Amino acid sequence: MDTDRRTARLAGALYLLTFASSIPALLLLSPVLDDARYVLGPGADARVTAGLLLDLVNAAACVGTAVVLHRLLRADAPSRALGFVTSRVLEAAIIAVGVLSLLAVLTLRQDVASGTLSDEGATLATAHALVALRDWTFLLGPGLVSAVNAALLGSVLLQHRRVPRAIPLLAVVGAPLQVVSVLLTTLGHNSQLSALSAVAVLPIFAWELSLGVWLVARGLRPSA
């Protein structure tokens, strides 16, 4: 039981690490994400690189949460526990693709600064495409796949009463809302900065944060 308690605390700490890394990463990446001409300017490459490293920390912590929790939940629901690991690995891989796309933008900017690239229009078009790729990874990774994560893990914790009922209910309710929001955005009927997106992501945000805090403070209850 002591080992299980320590394992649950580690999972909670990793959940909290995803917040501690992903939120600052968004702020650090704002120069390249918000400035269409970043690739032609003086740049803030050190700041952007720090944000990308935090994104990689977030990706690693995502995988860690699933691997650690799998040992505790595989007896309750082996298929869903394995599915949770798989979806978390997929989410981390999508995040890594976004990191690579922005690293390519930094390389382009450095080539422009050194005089290697002289075609301004082509450089801007390439950089725009790479930033757009990163935006899509953010929508489909932390957006869509995180909803799948929430549905898988939340349903197990709710069914077996491993945490207070209100926590996994956030996941069970929030997952379909997030899926609808992402699908509407993909079809062009919504945006990632709309009120609908903010409302849809709130339950998932609260679910992961409250789960992380609970696991660190109390661990998992015995399975019902």
KOLTI-329966 format. One record per residue (C-alpha): z, y, x. Coordinates in steps of 0.02 Angstrom, whole numbers, plus 32768, in hexadecimal, padded with zeros to 4 digits. Example, Ala and Ser with C-alpha at 12.3 -4.5 7.8 and 13.67 -1.06 7.14 Angstrom:
<rs>
81867F1F826781657FCB82AC
</rs>
This chain:
<rs>
8000800080008025807780907F7A805180D87F27807380307F86811680227F4B814E80CE7E99811B80A47E9D817F80027EE18216805E7E55820980DD7DD68206804F7E28829F80027E2582FA80A97D6C82D380BC7D4B8317800D7DA483B8803B7D4083BD80DD7C9F83C180787CDE8463802A7D1B84AB80CF7C70848E811D7BF184A980917C31854F804E7C3785AA80F77B8F855B81207B3D85B3808C7B80865B80C97B48863D817C7A99860881467A7B86A180D97A128700815C798B867A81627997864B80AA799386FC8064791E875780DD7867872580C5783A8776816D78C9872B81D0784F86CA823D7800876D827A78A087CE829B792787CE83207980874382C17A33870782BC7A13865C83057AC5863C83427B0B865E82947A8785F3823F7AA2856582BC7B5C856882977B34855981DE7AC184C681FD7B47846D82637BBE848481D17B3A8438815E7B3783A081D07BF4839681C87BE6839C810B7B66830E810E7BD582A3817C7C6D82C5810D7C07829480737BE481EA80BE7C9881DA80F87CDF81F3804A7C78816480057C9580EC80967D51810980907D5E80FA7FD37CF1805F7FCD7D7D7FF780197DF4802F7F907D7F80207EFC7D107F8A7F207D897F157EC87D867F837E2B7CC97F997E1C7C677F507EAE7BBB7F877E727BED803A7E4E7C5280457EEE7BB9800F7F527B4A80827EEC7BBF81127F167BAC80EF7FD07AEF80E67FBE7AE181887F5D7B5381E27FD87AE881A8806A7A4E81E5800D7A9F828E7FEE7ACB829E80A77A19827080D879D182F680657A49837780AF7A0E8344815E79598362812C7989841280F879DE842E819F794283F581FC78D3846A8197793C850281C6794584CC827B788784D08278788F8584823778FE85B382CA78808564834277F485C882F17857866983027877864783BA77BE862383D6779286C883827810872483EF77C886D6848C77168702845B76DF864D844676AE866B8391764687028364760586D982B576848735824A764086FC81A3763C864481D076EA864E821B7730869F817F76DD861D81107721858D817877D185D6817C77CC85F380C1779A853E80A3782884FF811278A9856B80B97864852F8012787B847C804E793084A28076794784EE7FC87903844F7F79797783E37FE27A0A844B7FA779D484327EF279B583777F007A4183497F7A7AE183A97F507A9483C87EA57A49832C7E587A9082A27EC77B3F82EA7EBE7B3582D37E017B0D821B7E1D7BA282117E947C13825D7E127BD981E77D897BF2814C7DF67C9B81777E417CDE81D37DA97CBB81417D357D1780C77DA87DAF81367DBB7DB481587CFF7D9F80A27CCC7E2480617D437E9880F87D337EA481127DEE7EC381CF7DDA7EF8823D7D477E7882327CBC7E4B82EB7CC07E0382DE7D707D7C825A7D537D5682A57CA87D16833D7D067C9C82CB7D5F7C66826B7CC47C47830D7C637C01836F7CF47B8382EE7D327B0A82F87C9D7B1A83B67C987AE983BF7D4E7A5783477D367A1483B17CA67A2684507D0C79CA84047DA1793E83BD7D35792584657CDF791E84BB7D8878A1843B7DC9783284587D30783A85157D4778A7853C7CB07943856A7D13797585AD7DBD79FE857A7E367A4F86257E207A4F86297D627AE686297CEF7AB6857A7CB67ABA85397D697B6485897D857BAD853D7CE77B6284927D0D7BA3848A7DC07C5484C37D957C95841A7D557C4F83BF7DEE7C9C84417E617D45842F7E087D3683717E0A7D1C83617EC57D9F83E47EF07E25839D7E7C7E0082EC7EB67E11831D7F6C7EB683777F4E7EFB82E67EE77ECA82627F677F1C82C27FF37FBA82E37F8F7FCF82417F2D7F4A81C27F5C7F0881457EDD7F6C80F27E547F6980347E467ED57FF87DE27EF27FE07D28
</rs>
